[in-house]
Amino acid sequence: MKAAFCTLGCKVNQYDTEAMRELFEKAGYETVDFSEPADVYLINTCTVTQTGDKKSRQMISRAHALSPNAKIVVAGCYAQRAPEEVLALPGVNLVIGTKERARVVELVEKLAQDKQDAVSDLRTERTFEPLTASHEGRTRAQLKIQEGCDRFCTYCIIPYARGPIRSRPLQDVRSELEKLAAAGYHEVVLTGIHLMSYGRDLGDGVTLIDAIAQAEGLSQIRRIRLGSLEPQLLSETFVRALAENPRVCHQFHLSLQSGSAGVLKRMNRRYTPEEYAECVHRLRSAMPGCAITTDIIVGFPGETEEEFEETLAFARQVSLSRIHVFPYSRRAGTKAAAMPGQISRAVKAQRAAKLGRLAETLAAEYAARWVGTEQEVLFEEREGEYLAGHTGTYLRVLVPSTEDTLCGTFARVRILSAEAGVLHGMLLA
C-alpha cells in the first residue's frame, strides 16, 4: 500500500504531517511523492486565509484526479472549520480535522463506508495530542510542544480551528528532545499555535522557559530556536532567561500585524506600537544583534492610508530583519468579517507590494551588518557548488566547498558579502 502526503500552512502543520507520515510507515505503508499514484492521499490543510482554503481544495482535486479510487484523508484547520464542506468534495473519504490525527491509520483502515466525518468538537478539549515526528534525514528538527489559542484576535479563525490551549507535559518534552539528540540533531525548533501560552494549563507556574530547559545536558543539541512569540508576554525576566541560555538562537519571530495603534486595537492585539518597540529594545539590549522577524497584515477593515503609513514608518523605526506580508483575508465567523470599511483587493495588493519593497530593503540592511564578521553556521544542504546553512540569527549563508561531509555540522565562516539578504563567505580552518 502506498501513501502520499501534502502539507499546507504553518510549521505546526508540517510537524503534524510528518508525525502522521511516520504512523503510516510504521503500519507498513510505502511513502510516495504526492504527484504519484497512491492508495491513500493525506492533505493537511490550512484555513488562515481564503487562499489556504482554495489551495487545500486544489490539492484534494489533484489527488482525486491522480487516483480516482484512492482514499483521500483531509486533516488540519480547513477540515476542522468546515468538515461538511470538505466531506462533500469529490473523492474525500475521511475528514479528521485537528484532533484525531494519532488515530489516522486506524480510521483509514476501518473505513466501512465511502465517507466518514471524524472531526471532534474541540471546545472542551484539554489534552495535548501526543504526536511524534523523528524528522529522519533532516538537519533541523521541529518539536511541537503546544496546541490551541484563546486570544481571539478579530481577524483570526485559528482559535476555532485549533481549540483551547494544551501543552505537552515537560517529561514528554524531555523525552522527545532525547530522541532527537540520539538521532543526531543539532538544532530543534520549538513550535506551537500560541507558543507563549505554553504551560499555562499545566499548573505549578510552568512556562516556556521550563520547556527550553529540558535540553539541558543534551550536548548534541546546540541550538534551540523558538517559534512565534507574543510581544506583550516578553517580560524582563523572560528575556533575561533567554539571554542567559547559550542554546537559545538569537532570532525571535515577534508578531506585529500592524504598526498603527488604531488598527491594533480593532484587531484585539492587546498591545500598542510603543509596547512592541519596548519589547524589541528589551531583546536587543539583552542580545545585541538579534534578529527580529514578524508578520504584518495590510488592508485590515477600516485601515486608512494614514494608518498604513504608520505601519511603514514603524517597521522602519524598529528595523525589522524580516517581514512576512499578508493582505487581510476575510474569514467568516470572525468579528473582523462583519466590520465596516472592508478594503478592496486592489488596494490591499498595492499596500502589500509597497510594504514588501520595504521588507526587502530592511532584510538587506540587516544582512549587510554581518559582512566582515565570523559566524558559526549549521550547514544543511548542497546548492550547486555551494554549501548552504544558517546562522543562529537565521541568516542563510552560502560558501563554495566540495566537502559534503560538512552537511549536518557546524563550521566557522568569514562573511565576505551580502546579496539580497543572503550571506556569502569562506570556510575557516
C-alpha positions as CSV (number, residue, x, y, z in Angstrom):
1,M,0.0,0.0,0.0
2,K,1.2,3.5,-0.9
3,A,0.5,6.8,0.9
4,A,1.2,10.3,-0.3
5,F,1.2,13.5,1.8
6,C,0.7,17.2,1.2
7,T,1.1,20.0,3.8
8,L,-0.3,23.5,3.5
9,G,0.3,26.3,6.0
10,C,2.4,26.7,9.1
11,K,5.3,24.8,10.7
12,V,2.9,23.2,13.2
13,N,1.1,21.6,10.3
14,Q,4.5,20.4,8.9
15,Y,5.2,18.7,12.2
16,D,1.7,17.1,12.3
17,T,2.1,15.8,8.7
18,E,5.5,14.3,9.5
19,A,4.0,12.6,12.6
20,M,1.2,11.1,10.5
21,R,3.5,10.0,7.8
22,E,5.5,8.1,10.3
23,L,2.4,6.4,11.6
24,F,1.6,5.2,8.1
25,E,5.2,4.0,7.6
26,K,5.1,2.1,10.9
27,A,1.9,0.4,9.7
28,G,3.7,-0.9,6.6
29,Y,2.7,1.8,4.0
30,E,5.2,3.0,1.4
31,T,5.6,6.8,1.2
32,V,5.5,8.2,-2.4
33,D,5.5,11.7,-3.8
34,F,2.2,13.5,-3.9
35,S,2.4,13.6,-7.7
36,E,2.4,9.8,-8.0
37,P,-0.4,7.3,-7.9
38,A,-1.2,6.1,-4.3
39,D,-3.7,4.2,-2.3
40,V,-4.1,6.9,0.3
41,Y,-3.6,10.6,0.0
42,L,-3.4,12.8,3.1
43,I,-3.9,16.6,2.7
44,N,-3.1,18.6,5.9
45,T,-5.0,21.8,5.2
46,C,-4.7,25.5,6.2
47,T,-7.6,28.0,6.7
48,V,-5.7,31.1,7.8
49,T,-6.7,32.8,4.5
50,Q,-9.1,32.2,1.7
51,T,-6.0,31.3,-0.4
52,G,-5.4,28.5,2.1
53,D,-8.9,27.1,1.6
54,K,-8.5,27.3,-2.2
55,K,-5.1,25.6,-2.2
56,S,-6.5,22.9,0.0
57,R,-9.4,22.2,-2.4
58,Q,-7.0,22.2,-5.3
59,M,-4.7,19.6,-3.7
60,I,-7.8,17.4,-2.9
61,S,-8.9,17.6,-6.5
62,R,-5.4,16.8,-7.8
63,A,-5.2,13.7,-5.6
64,H,-8.6,12.5,-6.9
65,A,-7.6,13.1,-10.5
66,L,-4.4,11.1,-10.0
67,S,-6.0,8.1,-8.4
68,P,-9.8,8.2,-8.5
69,N,-10.1,5.0,-6.4
70,A,-7.7,6.1,-3.7
71,K,-8.8,7.0,-0.2
72,I,-8.4,10.8,0.5
73,V,-7.9,11.9,4.1
74,V,-8.2,15.6,4.9
75,A,-6.8,16.9,8.2
76,G,-5.9,20.3,9.5
77,C,-7.6,23.6,10.1
78,Y,-9.8,23.9,7.0
79,A,-11.1,20.4,7.7
80,Q,-11.8,21.3,11.3
81,R,-13.5,24.6,10.4
82,A,-15.7,23.3,7.6
83,P,-15.9,19.5,7.8
84,E,-19.2,19.1,5.9
85,E,-17.9,21.3,3.1
86,V,-14.7,19.3,2.8
87,L,-16.5,15.9,3.0
88,A,-18.7,16.9,0.1
89,L,-15.7,17.4,-2.2
90,P,-15.2,14.6,-4.8
91,G,-13.0,11.8,-3.7
92,V,-12.9,12.7,0.0
93,N,-13.4,9.7,2.3
94,L,-12.3,10.8,5.7
95,V,-12.2,14.2,7.5
96,I,-10.3,14.3,10.8
97,G,-9.6,18.0,11.5
98,T,-7.1,18.8,14.2
99,K,-7.6,16.1,16.8
100,E,-7.9,12.5,15.7
101,R,-4.5,12.6,13.9
102,A,-2.9,10.0,16.2
103,R,-5.6,7.5,15.1
104,V,-5.4,8.3,11.4
105,V,-4.2,4.9,10.2
106,E,-6.8,3.1,12.4
107,L,-9.5,5.3,11.0
108,V,-8.4,4.8,7.4
109,E,-8.3,1.0,7.7
110,K,-11.7,0.9,9.5
111,L,-13.4,2.9,6.8
112,A,-16.6,0.9,6.3
113,Q,-18.3,3.4,4.1
114,D,-17.4,5.8,1.3
115,K,-17.3,8.9,3.5
116,Q,-16.7,9.5,7.2
117,D,-16.6,12.7,9.3
118,A,-14.3,12.1,12.3
119,V,-14.0,15.7,13.3
120,S,-14.2,16.3,17.1
121,D,-15.7,19.2,18.9
122,L,-12.6,21.0,20.4
123,R,-14.3,23.5,22.6
124,T,-13.8,21.3,25.7
125,E,-10.6,19.6,24.6
126,R,-7.9,19.8,27.3
127,T,-5.5,17.0,26.4
128,F,-2.4,17.5,24.2
129,E,-2.4,15.0,21.3
130,P,0.9,13.1,21.6
131,L,2.1,13.3,18.0
132,T,5.7,12.4,17.5
133,A,7.9,13.1,14.4
134,S,11.5,11.9,14.1
135,H,12.4,14.0,11.0
136,E,14.7,11.4,9.6
137,G,17.3,12.7,7.2
138,R,17.0,16.4,8.1
139,T,19.4,18.7,9.9
140,R,16.9,20.9,11.8
141,A,14.1,19.2,13.8
142,Q,10.8,20.7,14.9
143,L,9.2,19.8,18.1
144,K,5.6,20.7,18.7
145,I,5.0,21.4,22.4
146,Q,1.8,23.5,22.4
147,E,-1.6,23.4,20.7
148,G,-4.6,25.8,20.6
149,C,-5.1,29.5,21.2
150,D,-7.5,31.6,23.3
151,R,-6.5,35.1,22.2
152,F,-9.4,35.5,19.6
153,C,-7.8,38.3,17.5
154,T,-10.7,39.7,15.5
155,Y,-9.3,38.6,12.1
156,C,-8.2,35.1,13.1
157,I,-10.1,31.8,12.7
158,I,-7.4,29.7,14.3
159,P,-8.9,29.5,17.9
160,Y,-12.0,27.9,16.3
161,A,-9.9,25.5,14.2
162,R,-7.4,24.5,16.9
163,G,-9.3,24.8,20.1
164,P,-8.2,25.9,23.6
165,I,-4.6,25.8,24.9
166,R,-3.0,22.4,25.5
167,S,0.7,21.9,26.4
168,R,2.9,18.9,26.0
169,P,4.0,17.8,29.5
170,L,7.6,18.6,30.5
171,Q,8.6,15.0,30.8
172,D,7.3,14.4,27.3
173,V,9.3,17.4,26.0
174,R,12.4,16.0,27.6
175,S,11.8,12.5,26.1
176,E,11.3,13.9,22.6
177,L,14.4,16.0,22.9
178,E,16.4,13.0,24.0
179,K,15.2,11.1,20.9
180,L,16.2,14.0,18.6
181,A,19.6,14.2,20.3
182,A,20.1,10.5,19.8
183,A,19.1,10.9,16.1
184,G,21.9,13.4,15.7
185,Y,20.1,16.7,15.5
186,H,22.0,19.9,16.5
187,E,19.1,22.3,16.2
188,V,15.5,22.0,17.5
189,V,12.7,24.4,16.7
190,L,10.0,24.6,19.5
191,T,6.7,25.2,17.8
192,G,3.1,25.8,18.8
193,I,0.0,27.6,17.8
194,H,0.4,30.1,20.6
195,L,3.8,29.2,22.0
196,M,3.9,31.9,24.7
197,S,0.9,30.2,26.4
198,Y,2.9,27.0,26.9
199,G,2.5,25.6,30.4
200,R,-0.5,27.8,31.4
201,D,-2.7,24.6,31.5
202,L,-0.1,22.5,33.3
203,G,-0.1,24.4,36.6
204,D,2.8,24.9,39.1
205,G,4.0,28.0,37.3
206,V,5.3,26.1,34.3
207,T,6.3,28.4,31.4
208,L,8.1,28.2,28.0
209,I,11.4,28.7,29.9
210,D,10.9,25.3,31.6
211,A,10.3,23.7,28.2
212,I,13.5,25.2,26.8
213,A,15.4,24.0,29.9
214,Q,14.6,20.3,29.1
215,A,17.5,20.4,26.6
216,E,20.0,20.8,29.5
217,G,22.6,18.0,29.5
218,L,21.9,17.1,25.9
219,S,25.2,18.2,24.4
220,Q,24.2,17.1,20.9
221,I,21.5,19.8,20.7
222,R,23.4,23.0,20.4
223,R,20.6,25.3,19.3
224,I,17.0,25.8,20.4
225,R,15.0,28.1,18.1
226,L,11.6,29.4,19.1
227,G,8.5,29.8,17.1
228,S,6.3,32.9,17.0
229,L,6.1,34.9,20.2
230,E,3.7,37.5,21.6
231,P,5.3,40.8,22.4
232,Q,3.1,41.6,25.4
233,L,4.3,38.5,27.2
234,L,8.0,39.2,26.9
235,S,8.8,40.3,30.4
236,E,12.2,41.4,31.6
237,T,12.5,38.1,33.5
238,F,11.7,36.0,30.4
239,V,14.1,37.9,28.2
240,R,16.9,37.6,30.7
241,A,16.3,33.9,30.9
242,L,16.6,33.6,27.1
243,A,19.8,35.7,27.1
244,E,21.4,33.5,29.8
245,N,20.8,30.2,27.9
246,P,23.6,29.7,25.3
247,R,21.4,27.3,23.3
248,V,18.7,29.8,22.5
249,C,19.1,31.2,19.0
250,H,19.1,35.0,18.8
251,Q,16.3,35.1,16.3
252,F,12.8,36.0,17.5
253,H,9.6,36.0,15.5
254,L,7.7,38.7,17.3
255,S,4.2,39.0,15.9
256,L,3.3,42.6,15.0
257,Q,0.4,42.6,12.5
258,S,0.2,46.4,12.3
259,G,2.2,49.4,13.3
260,S,-0.9,51.5,13.8
261,A,-2.4,51.8,17.3
262,G,-5.9,52.1,15.8
263,V,-5.6,49.0,13.7
264,L,-4.1,47.0,16.6
265,K,-7.0,47.9,18.8
266,R,-9.5,46.8,16.2
267,M,-7.5,43.6,15.8
268,N,-7.7,43.0,19.6
269,R,-3.9,42.6,19.6
270,R,-3.6,43.8,23.3
271,Y,-0.5,45.9,22.8
272,T,0.4,49.3,21.4
273,P,3.2,50.1,18.9
274,E,5.1,51.7,21.8
275,E,4.9,48.5,23.8
276,Y,6.0,46.4,20.9
277,A,9.0,48.8,20.4
278,E,9.9,48.4,24.1
279,C,9.9,44.6,23.7
280,V,12.2,44.9,20.7
281,H,14.5,47.2,22.8
282,R,14.4,44.7,25.6
283,L,15.5,41.8,23.4
284,R,18.3,43.9,21.6
285,S,19.6,45.2,24.9
286,A,20.0,41.7,26.3
287,M,21.1,40.1,23.0
288,P,22.8,42.7,20.7
289,G,22.4,42.0,17.0
290,C,19.5,39.6,17.5
291,A,17.1,39.2,14.5
292,I,13.5,40.4,15.0
293,T,11.2,38.9,12.3
294,T,7.5,39.5,12.1
295,D,4.2,39.2,10.3
296,I,2.2,42.2,9.1
297,I,-1.4,42.3,7.7
298,V,-2.2,45.1,5.3
299,G,-5.7,46.2,4.3
300,F,-7.5,45.3,7.6
301,P,-11.1,46.6,7.7
302,G,-11.1,50.4,8.1
303,E,-7.3,50.8,7.6
304,T,-6.8,54.3,6.3
305,E,-3.9,55.4,4.1
306,E,-2.6,57.3,7.2
307,E,-2.8,54.1,9.3
308,F,-0.9,52.2,6.6
309,E,1.8,54.8,6.5
310,E,2.0,54.5,10.3
311,T,2.8,50.8,9.8
312,L,5.5,51.6,7.2
313,A,7.1,54.2,9.5
314,F,7.0,51.8,12.5
315,A,8.6,49.0,10.5
316,R,11.4,51.4,9.6
317,Q,11.7,52.6,13.1
318,V,12.3,49.2,14.7
319,S,14.4,47.9,11.8
320,L,12.8,44.5,11.5
321,S,15.1,42.0,9.9
322,R,12.4,40.1,8.0
323,I,8.7,40.8,7.4
324,H,6.1,38.3,6.1
325,V,3.4,40.4,4.4
326,F,-0.2,39.2,4.3
327,P,-3.1,41.0,2.6
328,Y,-6.1,40.8,5.0
329,S,-8.3,37.8,4.3
330,R,-11.9,37.9,5.3
331,R,-12.8,34.8,7.3
332,A,-16.5,34.0,8.0
333,G,-17.1,33.6,11.8
334,T,-14.6,36.2,12.9
335,K,-15.5,39.7,14.2
336,A,-13.5,41.4,11.5
337,A,-15.5,39.8,8.8
338,A,-18.5,41.9,9.9
339,M,-16.6,45.2,10.4
340,P,-17.4,48.1,8.1
341,G,-14.7,49.6,5.8
342,Q,-13.6,46.4,4.0
343,I,-10.7,47.2,1.8
344,S,-10.7,46.4,-1.9
345,R,-8.4,43.7,-3.3
346,A,-6.6,46.2,-5.5
347,V,-5.8,48.5,-2.5
348,K,-4.6,45.5,-0.4
349,A,-2.4,44.4,-3.2
350,Q,-0.9,47.8,-3.7
351,R,-0.2,48.1,0.1
352,A,1.3,44.6,0.2
353,A,3.6,45.4,-2.6
354,K,4.8,48.7,-1.0
355,L,5.4,47.0,2.3
356,G,7.1,44.1,0.5
357,R,9.6,46.5,-1.0
358,L,10.4,48.0,2.4
359,A,10.8,44.5,3.8
360,E,13.4,43.7,1.1
361,T,15.3,46.8,2.0
362,L,15.3,46.1,5.7
363,A,16.3,42.5,5.2
364,A,19.3,43.6,3.0
365,E,20.3,46.2,5.6
366,Y,20.3,43.6,8.4
367,A,22.3,41.1,6.4
368,A,24.9,43.7,5.4
369,R,25.6,44.3,9.1
370,W,27.4,40.9,9.3
371,V,29.8,41.4,6.4
372,G,33.4,41.1,7.8
373,T,32.4,39.1,10.8
374,E,32.9,35.4,11.7
375,Q,29.8,33.3,12.2
376,E,29.0,29.8,13.3
377,V,26.9,28.2,10.6
378,L,25.0,25.0,10.7
379,F,25.3,23.6,7.2
380,E,22.2,21.8,5.9
381,E,22.4,21.1,2.2
382,R,24.3,21.5,-1.1
383,E,23.2,24.1,-3.5
384,G,25.3,23.6,-6.7
385,E,28.9,24.4,-6.0
386,Y,28.0,25.9,-2.6
387,L,27.2,24.5,0.9
388,A,24.1,26.2,2.4
389,G,23.3,26.7,6.0
390,H,22.0,29.2,8.6
391,T,23.5,31.3,11.4
392,G,21.9,31.5,14.8
393,T,20.1,34.6,13.7
394,Y,18.6,32.6,10.8
395,L,20.5,34.3,8.0
396,R,21.2,32.0,5.0
397,V,24.9,31.5,4.3
398,L,26.5,30.1,1.1
399,V,30.1,29.1,0.9
400,P,32.0,27.4,-2.0
401,S,33.0,23.9,-1.0
402,T,33.2,20.3,-2.2
403,E,33.1,19.0,1.4
404,D,29.7,17.3,1.5
405,T,30.6,15.8,4.9
406,L,30.1,19.2,6.4
407,C,26.3,18.9,5.9
408,G,24.7,18.5,9.3
409,T,27.7,20.0,11.1
410,F,28.8,23.4,12.4
411,A,31.6,25.4,10.9
412,R,33.1,28.8,11.3
413,V,32.7,31.1,8.3
414,R,34.0,34.6,7.5
415,I,31.3,36.6,5.9
416,L,32.6,38.3,2.7
417,S,29.4,39.8,1.2
418,A,25.6,40.1,1.4
419,E,23.3,39.9,-1.6
420,A,19.5,40.1,-1.4
421,G,19.6,39.2,2.2
422,V,21.8,36.1,1.7
423,L,25.4,36.0,3.1
424,H,28.4,34.7,1.1
425,G,31.5,33.6,2.9
426,M,34.5,31.4,3.2
427,L,35.2,28.4,5.5
428,L,37.8,29.0,8.2
429,A,40.1,26.2,9.4
